Amino acid sequence: MLIKVMDDYGCWPLWVRDEVSGVYEPRDPATLGLSAGLVGRLASWQQWSESMVNLADPGDSRVVGAEEDAAFAAEGRVLAARVAEELPQAVVWFKDGSSADAAGPD
């Protein structure tokens, strides 16, 4: 199983590669057998992502500074590592290509 940890508006933060089509699709973390604590942390990270942009008026979005951007990416890498720990049969990586288990086949 190939899993990408990636934020996107209105989507789950875990993207699982379909074995047949090769397409990554968002998947509810609770359906993958992850612990409740990790599922909650992934949900919080997704909410943090969505708090950065006002989808109704993107020009009215709040400013995201370099420190927050770095902290957000660091949390994504930690989450990828946690998912890899809980799903040792999976290859898991964060969207920027850093790997929690092995290089992502992007």
Secondary structure, DSSP 8 states (H G I E B T S, - for coil): -EEEE---TTS-SEEEE-TTT--EEEE-GGGGT--HHHHHHHHHHHHHHHTT--TT-GGG-----HHHHHHHHHHHHHHHHHHHHH-TTSEEEETTS-BSSS----
